[in-house]
Amino acid sequence: MTGSRIAHRGNETASPLQTISSQDLDARGYQTVAQALNELPSFGVPGASPVGFNQSGFGAGQSFVDFLGLGSQRTLTLVNGRRFVSGNTSSIFGPTGSGGNQVDLNVIPTKLIDRVETVAAIGAPIYGSDAIAGTINIILKKDYQGIDVDAETGISRQGDAPEYRLRLLAGRNFAGGRGNITIAGEYDESKGLFFDDRAQTASDNRFGVSRTGSGPQPIYPDNRIPSVSPYGIPIVGGANVGLDLTLTPQQSNLFFGDPTLNFGVNNSAGTQLKFDQQGNLIPIIYGNTIGPDSSFNVFTSGGNGFTLRDVENLVTDIKRYSGNIEASFDLTPNVRLFGEGWYSVSQGTNLAAQPVYNSGLFGAAGTRDGNLIISINNPFLSPAARAAIQNSINNNPLSDQNNPFGDPALNGITQDYFYLGRANVDLSSGVSTGKSEVIRFVGGMDGTLHVLPDRDWRFEAYFNYGRSHVTSRNPELNEQNFLNAINAVNGPGGSIICAPGFTNSPIATLSSTCAPINPFGNQVSQAAKDYITTIATPSNINNQYDAVASVAGPLFKLPGGDFSFALGFEHRAEDSTFDPGAFYYGSGTGNSSQRGSYGRSVPIDPVFGKYYTNEIFGELNADLIGSDNDIPFVHELSIQTAGRYIWNSQAGGDPTYTIQGRYAPVRDIAFRAAYTRAVRAPSITEAFNPTSSAFGFATDVCDMSLVNSGPDPVTRAKNCAAAGVPANFVSQSNNRSFPTYTFGNSALQNEKSDNFTVGAVFTPRFIPGFSMTVDYVNITLKNAISQFSTDQVVAACYDATNYPSNPFCSLVTRDFSGTPGSLDYAQLSNVGTSYFNSATLKYKGILAEVSYRTATDFLGQGSHIGLDINYQYLDTLSTIVTEGSVPVHTSNSVGYSPHKGVATIRYDRGIFFGQVQINYIGKTRIDPDTVYNFYAVPEVNAFTYVNMSFKLDVTKNFSLNLDVDNVFDVKAPYPYSASGGTTTYFQGILGRYMRFGAAVHF
């Protein structure tokens, strides 16, 4: 049983235990066990998932689950009670961005699973580090006999997102039943979706500051960026003052007091122009202003500006295949040899991601990310476009040639160039493929020891080796070749060529032959794309070595049963090597801030780290009073305790322990309680990551829309003012990236939690087949290791009562070099993040489970009906970033509703099985730490959807199955998409989905 090496029955334990059976997995047609776990009420937003736009290029589509919402790195995943090698990348650019020993559940074949057990809060003393929130134990089928082959296909109501699956399970006993060998093979494939494949995600609705600048934030539909285009926007001035952008009339009025002034190319009606797909100039439709006229916002509502939904991935393509073998042999009646062999591959393809940009939003003209400087004589320009641009150079009062700001460098020039802003979607699609390959071997022996008369002990000794190799193939824009190709000139015979004298990049691209780029519209040739594209190949290898020996059994009799023990030793070694590859590593030497970049990303550092642990563990179980003792109001009484001392070569030594008790006054009800001290050691990323530069975004709490909100508005406003931020400050750090950096912390200590659970088990005699468990879980994690996001670092600084001495304030830099009141004045210019033993995390909630099964001959001879209900009430899930900070609440926010539940009703009769499953996600706040009316729609409505499954045994050896998810095609609740929650409400976004399958059994 999960949670102890001493045998107990599931609902007779002292800890909250929930089970997913193989029947549950098959009925719904889950392709991965992660899909099943993520629907349980006790699981939070996953640490990584194939769903959502924020896919990593270093492991697209991986699946890391998050038990109780305390972080995926605090959920320990086992297979057959043994550790499994992590699939996480040790770089900060990996799927989680924060490291950890998460297991990629994509690589575990569902056909081989017998059941999945989850136990909350108590796993650390039994299994070691990482089980802060709890433990997932995936238990495989054993001693299987026969052959089982099944196939399944699925399709959405809209005819997309197809999936296919083929599975095999075969087993045979040999040597007169002394041995067994079982093999399993699995192949499945699912096709992804783009954000604009569904109306709800394509809408791109967002909350924003009201037009008056005060009051609740309304929802603005169809958010767009009119100053950015995938086909190019010509600009004739503004670079010398950092405003080489197209400006909306509102923005022009804000800067110049005249809505007609701008730096763009204008038609005769005074409307700014941009290129269409064919390279023709068309009017920019600005849309409606977001926020007050006194503020600058790059987004507008509506119009024909650039929309991020076109470059966002809703679901990745996934392809998985695996081959597994289990074998056992009874060497003697008391000694069994066993082994496992694994080969699993999960491959995810990210369909889209944000491109690389050339825009005045991201840098000065002529720099890597700033506007391109294009000759007016560029041969790809159509005559009409050239004439329009030349006309604006001559007649637009804000062109460089007309030098409106009296810049000495522009005096008397004849402007033969213009600026071109562009979202390079056609050059940098974001399509990337990540492949996770796992090889794993387990070998050992177990059996029975006859040490004491009539008291057999069980022993087990095994060695477990796992290797996870994650590789990626990411097409990236090669900057040197891009500059060569963008510099197009007329060649012989009317051809267009790259300007002579160029030098190719030292990093190879798909083609070494320079082909010129036509940047106007969507007209780039394949030859040009090949010339400027390098395939980056980062990789990560994790190795795990784990040797465990244990013995367990009864020592002597007690009035209620046995006094039993378990004792063991574990040695575990882990190492991780991340190689960014030559392209991401960059040119030169030194750290990432000192090297050059071959593309648009900052240079990425390799990571290597290793550690080992030596651990001794033990358990005691005392069945003090049993039902045979016939003591009034004491039907059963037992106490369990367990302890483990972990010596970690990196973080030092720490104990973890638990004491648990179970008391049943009568047969029908039992009470249980446990206290556990759990620990988690720093991961390789957290401890060893070198100082790594990046470009990122941050929510600046000193923005005029946020400065008077937050957990303590008075403190925030006072600190922002003390920092020199103007009262009417409009942040751009959410709209344009800026330099950030992250570094590991070798001085990290083990994080420690105090976990309390208390509950009751009801098995009333007057309702045969009925059981109910209710448990209160309270976890307080102090000295928690956290990598604070840039958002959190900025908020932690300005929300602190000890500003500016708060340590996070040393990581925040602002740029005060500009003119007060200008767009760039006081903007965030650098934010550092790292890992600290500083946070306090709290979880308080109730986990409940109801199970009932009864015969229903009145519905057919031999029929049964079953009911299962799984429920979580989430009272508190919060983080205190540093001592002195006020709590930031995750509970009662999107993904963490106070009430979540799943109810499953089953009916079976002979050859037929059917079930109806009702999934409920309760109403929740948009942001629980803001005043209730901060948003015009402060809450997300409850979300309920129904799934149905059926299975028919056509013959003894052949069966058919049907599963329909979201039967009534319920949509994600209002106000999605403004509320966020794509993963949480994905079933509503995807819509009705049907799976059909067939199976053959021998």
N, C-alpha and C positions, 0 to 999 in steps of 0.2 A: 504494500500500500504506500502511495506517495506520502511522504512526511514522516516515515519511520522505517527502520530496518527490522522492527518487531511487528509481527503480523497482527492486524486488526481488521475488522469489517468496516466498510466505508462510513456508515452513519453512527458507528460506535467509537469514533475517534474523538479527540478533544480539540480538533481543529477544523475550520471550514473547508470542506472538500466538495468540488463539483466535477461532474464527469460528462464528457461527450463520447457517445458510443460510435462504433463503426456504422451502425444503422443510421445514426444521425447524419454522419458524413455522407453516406451513400444516398439517403433520401433527398437531400438538397443538391446533390451533384457538385459539392465543393471541389474545386480543383486543388486547393491547398488548405491545410489545416488552419492557416492564418485567417482565411475567410470565415471559418466557423468560429474561431475565437473572437474575432473582431465584432461579431454580432452578439456576444455575451454582454450583458449589462455591466459587468465588472471590468471590462476592458475599455481603455480610453482611446484617444486618437493615436493610430499606429505611428511608431517612430520612422517607418519607411513602408511604402505601399506602392503597388503599380498605379494607384489612383492619385490623380493630382498633377498640377503643373510643375511642382517644385522637385523634379527628378534630378538626381545626381548623374553627372556624366561618368562617374566612377562606380557604377553599380546600379544602373537603371532597373526599376521594377522589383527590387528586393522587398521582402516582407519581414518587418520586425514588429512584434506586438508589444503592447504597453499595458500591463496588468495594473489595475487600480489608478492609472494615470500618473504614476510616480516616475515615469521615464522608462523607455524600453531597455535602458542599460541596467535597470534594477529588477528585471524579470529574468529569472534563471530558467533556461529550457534544458530538459533532459530527455534522453531516449532510453527507455528501459531502465530508468533510474541512474543513468550514466551521463556525464557531460558530453556535449556535442560541440565541435569546433565552430568558432564564430565565423560568420560571413561578412562582418563589417570591415570596411576599409579604415586603416589607421590614420589616414590623412584627414585634415579638417574639411577637405572638399568631398568627402565620402557621403553616403546616404543620410547619415544623421548629423554630420558636421561636428560631432562631439565625442566620437569614439564609443567604446564599450564592447562587451563580449556578446552582442546580440547574435542569435542564430537566425539565419535566413530560412524561414519555414517553407520557402519555395522548393527546397532541395529534398524535402521529406515526402516520400510517396504515400499517398492516401490509402492505396490498396492494402498496404502492409499493416496499417494501423488497426489495432484492436479497440483501443479507447484512449482518450486524452483526459488526464486528471489535472485539475488545477487546485492548489492549496494556497490559501492566503496567509502571509505574514510569518509562518513558522519554519520555512525551509532551511535557513542558514545553518543552524547547528547540525542538520542532517547531511546537507550537501555542500556547504561552504559558501564562499563569497558570491555575491550578486543577488541573492534571494531576499532583497529588502521588501519588495511588494509581495513576492510569493514565488511559487514554483509551478512550471508547466512540465508535466511528465507524459511523454508520448510513449505509450506501451504498445509494442508490436505483437502481432499474432505469433503464437508459438506452436510447434509440433503440428503444423497444418498438413492435412492429407487431402489430396484431390487436385483438380485443376479448375480454375475459375478465370474466365476471360470475359471482359465487358467492354463495350464501346458506347460512347455518348457524344452527342452534338447539341449545340445550343445556338440560339439566335434571338435577337431582341425583336420587339414588336415593330421596330422601324427597319428591320431587315439588316442590321449591322451588328458589329461586335461579336462575330461568330466565334465559337470555340469548339474544339474537337478533343476527344480523349480516348485512348486505348490503354487498357490495363490487363495485366496477367499476374495471376498468383497460382503457384503450383508447389505442392509439397508431397513428400513421401517418407514413410517410415522404412527403416531397414534393420537388418540384424535382429530379427525377431522383436522389433519394437524398441530396441535399445537406442537406436539412433533416428534422427530425422534431419532431412534437408529441405529447406523451403527457399524458393526463388520468387522474386517479384520483378516485374518490368513495367514501366509506365511511360507513356508519351502523351503530352497534351500541348495544345497550342491555342492561344486566344489572340484575337486581333483587337487593336486599340481604337481609341476615338480621339478626335480633336475637340477643343472647347466649343467650337462653333458647330459641332455635330448635334448639339442639344440646345433647344431654345433657351432653357434656363441659364445655362453657362454662357451662351452667346450674347445674352443681354448685357452682361458686364455692368450691372447696377452697383453703385457705391454710395456710401454715406459721405457727405461733405458739409463744410461750413455753410450756413444759410446765406441767402443773398443779403440779408441785413447785417450779417456778422455776429448775430446773437441769437439766442433761443435754440431749440432742438435742431440737431443736424438732420436735414431731409435726405431722401434718397434721390440721387441724380441718375437717370437711366443712360445707358449707352455711352459710357465714358470713353473719350478719345483724346488724342494728342495732336492738335492741328499743326504744330510746329515740326512734326516728324512724318515722313512718308517713306514707304518701301520703294518708291519710284523716283524720289529725289525732289528737293525743293531748292530753287535758286534764290540766293540772297546777294544783294549788291553793297551792303555796308554793315556797320555795327560791330565788326570784329575788334576794333581798337577800344571799344567800351564794354566788351563782353556781352553784347546783345545781338549777335549775328543770328537772329531767329526771325521767323515770321511771327508777327504780333497780332493778336486779335484786336479789334477796335477798342475793347475795354482795356487791354494792356497798353495799347498806344496812348489812350487817354490818361492812364495811370502814370506813364513815364513822361509824356510830352504835353499833356493837356489838350491833345488834338487826336481824335480817333482815326483820322485819315492818314497820319504819318506812320510809316513803317519802313523796314529795311528790305522789303521783298521786291519781287518783280510784279508790277501791277499792269492790269489791262486798262482800257480806256475808261472803264467805270470805276477805277480805283480799287479793284479787288485784287488781292494777292493771288499768285498763280503757283501751281506745282505741276510736275510731270505726271502723265498717266502711263499706263503700261506700254503704250506705243511710242512714248517720248514726246507726246504733244503737251502743250501747256494748257491746263484747265483751271478754273477757279477753285480756290480753297473755300469750303463751307465751314465756318468756324464752330457752329453749334452754339449752345447757350452757356453763358458764364457760370462757373461754379464758385460759390463764395461771394463775398462783397466786392464791390468795384474798387475798394481800396487795397485789395490783396492781389498777388500774382499767383496764378495756378496754371500749370502746364496742361492740365486736363480741362476739357469742356464736355458738355453733355450734348450728344448728337453731332451732326455735321458729317464731314467726310475725312476727318483726320485719322491718324494711325490708331488702330485698336489692338490692344495686347491679346485679345481673345484669339486673334489669328495666329499667334505664335505660342499658344499654350496647349499643353498636352493634357487631355482628360484621363486617358488610360493608356498605358504602354502596351505594345505588343509583347506577349510572353510566349516563350517556347521552353518546355521542360521535358527532360527524359532522364530515366534512371534505371539502373539495374542493381538489385540487392540480393544477398544470399544470407541465410541464417542456417546454422548447422549445430547439432548437439549429438553427443554420444555418451551413453552411460558406460563409463570405463569399468565400474564395479557397481553393485547395488547402492553404494553410498557416495560415489564420486561421478560427477558428470562433467564432460568437457563441452565447451560451447564457443561459438565464434560468429562474427558478423563481418560481412564485406559490403562496402558501399561504393557506388559510383553514381553521382547525381550531377546533373547540369541544369542550370536555370539561366535562360538568356532573355534579357529584356531590351526592347528597342524603344527609345524615346522618340516620339513622332515629331516633336517640335519643341523649341525653346526660344527664348529671346535671342535675337541676332546681335551681332556687333553693330554699333552705331557710329556714324559720323554726324555730329550735331553740336551746335553751340551750347546745348545743354550739358555736354559732357567734357568739353575742353576747348581750348583756344583754337582758332582756325589754323589749319596746317599741322596741328599736332595729331597724335595717333587717333584720338577719339573725337577731335574737333571737326568742324566742317572741312570738306575738301576744298582746295583752291584750284579752280578749273580755268583753263585758258578760254577766252571768248572764241578762239579759233579751233576749239576741239572739233575734230572732223565728224564726231558722232552727233553733234548738234544739228537739228533740222534748221533750214534757213529761217523759218517762221519763229522758232524758239530763239535763235541767235538775234534776230531783229528785236524781239520783245525784250530780251535781256539787255541788249545794247541801248535800247530806248530808255530803260530804267536807270542804267548807269549814267546816261546823259541827263535825265530829267527828274529822277527821284532825288529830292533835296537831301536825303540821308545817305546817298551812295558815298563810297570812299572818294570817288573823283570830285564830288561836291564838298567833301570835307566839312560836315556841319559842326564838328566839335573843335575845329582849328588845330588838328593834330599836325605838328611840324613835319612828321614823316610822310604825310599825305599831300602836303602843299604842292600844287602844280602838276600832280601826276595825271597821266592819261591812263585810265583804268582799262586794262585789257584782260581782266580776269573777273570771276565772280565766285561766290562761295556756294557749295552744294551740300545740303544736309540730307542724310539718307539713313534709313534702317535697312541694313544689308541682308534682308531676308533671303534673297536669291544667292548670296555668296556664303552665308553662314546659317544654315537651316536649323541647327540645333539637333538634327537627327544623330543619335549616338546609340551604340549597342554595347551593353554590358553582359559579360558571361561569367557566371559563378560556377566553378567546378569543384566538387567536393569528393575527396577520396578518404575513406574511413575504414579502419580495421579494429575489431574488438576480439580479443582472445582471452579465455580464462577457464576456470573450473569452479564448480560449487558442489555442495553435497552435505552429507550428514556426519556429524561427529558423535560418537557414543562416549561421552565423558562421565556423565553421572547416570546412575541407574534410572531408567524410565524417563529420562529427560534428554532428548536429542537436541543437539545444537546444529544450526545451519552455518556453513562457512561459504565465503565467496572470495575469490582473488582473480583479478583481471587486469589486463593492460589495454589501453584505448589510445589509438593514434588517429588523429584527424588532420587533414590538410585542406584548406580552402584557398583556391586560386581565383581571384577576380581580375578579369582583363576587360579592357574597354577599347573600342575603336571609335574615335571621335573626329569627324571632319572639322578642321579648324582653318581659319583664314590666316595665311602666311603674309605677314605685314610687308616684308621686303618685296616679295613678288607682286603683292597688291599695288604697291607704289609704282613698280615698274609698269604694270598693266594699265593703271589708271592714267598714265602719262602717254596718251595716244596722239599720234601725228599722222599726217598723210604720207603714204609710201608710194612706191613706183606703180604706175599703171592704175591709179585711182584706188589703190588698196589703203587700208588703215593698219598701221603697225605700232608696236611699242617704240617709243623714242629711243634712238641708238644710244649706246654708252651705258646701258644698265648692267648691273651685276646681280646674278641670281642669288637667292637665299642659300646659306650653307646647309639648311635643313631641306631635305628633298620634298618635293610636291608630287602630285600625281603625274604631272608633265613638266619637263624642264624647258619646254619651248614657250617663250613669252607670246601670249595672245592678248591683244588689247581689250580692255573692258569698256563696254558702252554703259555708262552709269545712268543713262536717262531712260526711265521706264524699266520694263522687265525684259531686257534684250541682251543679256550677257550670254555669250556663246559658251558651249560646253568646253571648248578648248581653253577659254579664259578661266572658267571655273576650275578646270584641272590644273592650270598653271598656278593658281593662287591657293590651292587646297592641299594641306598636309594632313595625313591621318595620324593623329596623336594616339599613342598606345600606352596609357598608364596601366599599371598592374599592382596587385597586392597579394601577398602570400601570408596566410596565418597557419601556424603549426601548433598543434596541441598534443601533449604527451601526458597521459594520466594513468597512474598505477594505484590500485586500491586493493586492500585486503581487509576483510572483516569477518567477524564471527558473532553469532547471536543465538540466544536460546534461554530456556528457563533455568534458574538456579535452585529454587526451592519452592515449596507450596506455601500459599497464603490462604486465609479463609475464603477469599473470593476467587482464587485462581493461582496463577504463577507470579513469582517475582522473577522477571526476565531482564536480560541485559543485551547490549550490543557493544562491540568494541572494534575499533579499526584504525588503520593508518592510510593516508593518502599522500602521494607525491605527484605534483602536477607542474608542468613547465609549459609556458606559452611564449611564442615569439611572433612578431609581425614585421614584415618588410614591405614598405610602399615605395615603388619606383615610378616617378612621374613620367618617365620616358624623356627622350632628348628634347622634344618640342616644348613640353611644359617646363622642363628644367631651365631652359633658356641658355643664353650665351654668357661667357665669362665665368668668374669664380666668386666665392663669398656666399653670403646668405641671399635670400630672395630679393631683399631690397637693394643689393649691390649688383645683381646680375641683370642682363638685358633680356627682353622678351622677343620671341620669334613671332608671337601673335598679338592678340589684344588682351589676354589675361596677364596677370602678374606672374613672374616666374614662381614655380611651385617646388618646394623642397621635398627631398626624399625623407622618409621616416623609418627608423628602425628602433625596436625596443624588445626587451625580453625580461622575463622574471620567472621565478619558480616558487612553489610553496611546499612546505612540509606541514602536514596536518594530522593531528590525532583526535579521534572523536569517540564518543560513547553515548549510550542510552541506558536508562533504567525504566522499567515499567512494573508497577505494583498494583495487582488486582486485589485490593484490600478486602472488599466485601462483594459477594456475589448473590445471585437470586437464591441459591441453595441454602444460604445462611439464615433465611427466614427472619430477618430483622425488620421490624416495622419502620416504614418510611425510609428504609435504606435498601432499595432493590439492588443497586450496584454502586460501588465507589472505587475509583482507581486514580492513580497518580502516575504521570510520566515525566521524566526529565531527560534532557539531552544536552550535551556540551561538545564543543570543538575548539581546539586552539589552533589558530592559523598563523604560521610564521611565513611572511611574504618577503622575498629577497629585496623588494623595492620599498615596501611600505612598513616593514617591521611586523611585530607580532600583536595579535589581538584575540581575545576569546569571543565566542558567540555561544549562547546557551538559551535554553527554554525550560520552563516548568509548566506542566499542563495537568488539569484535573477534570474528571468526569464524575457526576453524581446523578443517580437516578433514584428519586424517592419511591417511585412505582414503576411498573413495567412500561407504562404508556408515555412517560416523559423523562428526559434526561437533560441535565444542565452541564455545560462544559465551559472551560475558561483556560486561557493560556497567556503567559507573558514570555516574550522572546526578545533577546538582544541580538540583532542582526548586524552584519558588517558587509561592506563592499570595498574592495581594494581599487586603487586607481587603475584605469585601463592604460594601455600602451600609449594611446593618443593623448590622454590627459597628462601623463607623466613625461612623455618623451618628444612631443611635437616641437620642432624648432620654431623660432620666430618666423612667421610666414605672413607675407603681405598679400593683400587682396583688395578688390574694389567691392564696396557694399553699400547698402542703404540703411537708414535709421529713422525711426520716428523721433523727432526732436520735440521734447515735451515743453520747450520754451516757445514753440509756435503759438501765435495769438489764439488759435483755436483750442489749445490744450493747456496753456499756462495756468488757467484758473480751474483746472479739473484735477483728476488723479486722486490718490488716496488721502492726500493732505494738501488741498489747493493753496492754502496760505503759505505753507513752507515752500512749495514749488515756485510760486510767484516771487517770493522774497529771494530765493536762491538764483533764479534766472536774472533778476534785476541786479543782484550782486555780481553776477558774471559779466555784466555789461551788455546784456541782450536788450534791445529796445522793446518797449511795451507793445508796439504794433508789428513785431517781427513775424515774417512769413518764411517758414523753413522750406528749403528745396531738397533736403536730404532724403525725403521719401520719393522724390521725382528723378533725381540724378545721382549716380553713384559717386563715391568719393573714397579716398584711401583708408583702408582699415588694416589691422594686423592682429594676429593671434599667436600665442605662445604657450607651450606646455609648462608644467610646473612640477619639477622633480621632487619638491619638498611636500607634496600632497601626502596626507595621512588617510588611513582608512576612514570612511564615513560609517557612522553608527546610528542605528535606530532602536527605539523602544517601541515594541509592538504588543498591543493588548487585544485579545479577542475574548468575547464572552457570548455564549449563545445557548440555544435550547434545541432539542430534537424531540419531535412529537411522532409517536407511532401508536396511535390509539387502537386498542383491541377491538373496539366497536366499529371500526372502519378498516376491515382487512385490506391490505395492499396499499394503505395510505401512509405517507411519511412527509414530514415537513421539518426543515431546519431553518433557524433564524440566528444570525450571528452579527454582533456589533464588532466592528474592526476599527481600531484606533492606532495609527502609526505616526510617530514623531521622529523624523530624521534630522538629526543635528550634525553640524559640521559637514553638511552635504557637499559633494564635489559637483560643481556646476560650471559649465561654460556659459557665461552670460552672453546673450546676443547683444548686438550693438544697441538695440532698443532698450534692453535691460540695463546696460552699462550707463547709458545716458539718463534713463529714469532713476537709476539707483543714486547717481550723483546729485541730481537736482531735487529729488524727493527726500534726501537724507537730512536728518536734523543736525548732523555735524558737518555740513558743508562749510568750507571746501576741503576739510581734512579727511573726509571720507575717501578711502583708497580708490574708489572708482573714479573720482574726479581727476586723478592724475592720468587717467587713460583717455580723457576727453579734451580735444583741442578745437578751438574756434579760430576763424580767420577774421581778424579785425583790421586787416591792412587796407580795406577799401574805404570808400566814403560813407560815413554814417547815413543810413537811410537808403543806400543803394541795394540792389538785389543780392549781391554777394556778401554784404557786411554781416558779420557775426555768424556766418554759416558754419556748420560742422565741417572741419577739414581733415580730421583724423580721429578715429576711435579704436582703441585697443581692447581686445578681449582675451581672456585666459580662463584657467580653471582654478577655482578657489575652494578651500574648505570653509565656506562662510555662510552658506544658505541653510535655512531651516524649512523643511517640507512637512506638511501635515496632511494626513488623510483621516477622515472620520466618516464612516458609512455603515450601512446595514446591508448584509447579503442574505438573501432568503431563497429557498428552493422548496418546491412542492412536487411530490411525485405520487401518482395514484394509478393503479391498474386493477381492473376488475373484469370478471367474466360477464358477458352480456348475451346469454343464450336467447333472450327475447329479440335480439337483433340478428339472430342467425346462430345455429348450433355451432358451438366451439369458438364463437367470436369473443373479442376482448376490446375494451376501450381503455385508453391510457391518457393521463393528463400530466404534463410537466410544466411548471412555472419557474422561471428564473428571474430574480428581481434584485435591483440595487437602489437603495436610497443613499444618495451622496449628500452628506451634510457639509463637509469641509474638504477642500483640496486647495492648499494655499502654499505660497512661497514667501519667506522673508529673506530678501536678497542678502542683506547684511544686518548685523546687530544695530538696532536703532531705526531700521526701516520699517514701514508699515507693511502688513501682509498684502501680497498681490494674489487675488483669488482666481483660481481656474474653475472651481466648482460654480455651478449655475451659470456656465458660459457654453458656447456652442461646442458640442462634443462631450460635455460634462453636465448634462441635465440632472436636476435633483432626482428625477424618477425615470428609470429605464427598466424595461421588462420584456421577456419573451415567454409566450404561452404556446404550448404545442399540444394539440389534441390528436390522438392516434386511434385508428380502428384497424383491427386485423381479424381475418377469418380465413383460415386455411391458406388458399392460394392468393388471397388479396390482402394488400396493405395500403392504407391511405392515411395521410396526416394533413392537418391544417395548422399553420404556424402564424401567430400574430406577434409582430415586432412593434414595440412601443418605445418612442423616445419623447420624453416629456417637454413641456414648454420650458424655455430658458431665456436668460438675458443675453443681449448682445455683448455687454461688458459690465460685469457685476461691480466693478470698482468705480464706475461713473455714477453721477446722480441719475435717478430713474429717467428723467426726461432729457438726458443729454442727447439721445437720438429720438427722432420723430417717431420711429417705431422701435421701442426699447426692448422688445421681446420677440423671440422666434416661436412660432406656434408649435404645438405638439405635432408629432409625425408618427403615423401608424400605417403599416402596410402588412399585407397578408400574403403568405406563400402556401402553395398546395403541392403535395407530392403523392404519387400513386405508384404501386408496383403490382404486377400480375404475373404469377407463375403459370405460364401457358402450359408447360409440361414440367415434369420433375427436374429436367435439365435445362430449361430455357425460360427466361423471364424478360418482361418488358417493363420499363419505368418511364414516368413522365413527371417533370417538376416544372412548376410555374411560379416564378418569383414576382412579387408585387402584382398580384392577380388583378387588382382594380386600377392599376396604372396610376397610383397616387403620386403626385408631384412633390418635390422638395418643398418644405413649408415656407410660407412668407415670413420674412422678406428676403429669402435667398434670391439672388446671389449676393445682395448687399451684406448679408450677415456673415458670409463665409460658411465653411462647413461642407466642402465638396466631398470629403471622405465620409463624414458622418451621414450625410443625406444622399449618398451615392445611389442607393436603390431607387430613390425618387427621381434622380437625374437620369439614370439609365432607362427607367420605365419598365414595363412588363417584359419579362425575359423567360423563354421556354427552353427546356432541355428534354431531349428524347434519348433513350438508351435501351440497350439490350444486353443480356448476359447469358453465357453458357456455363453450366456447372457439371463437372464430372467427379 
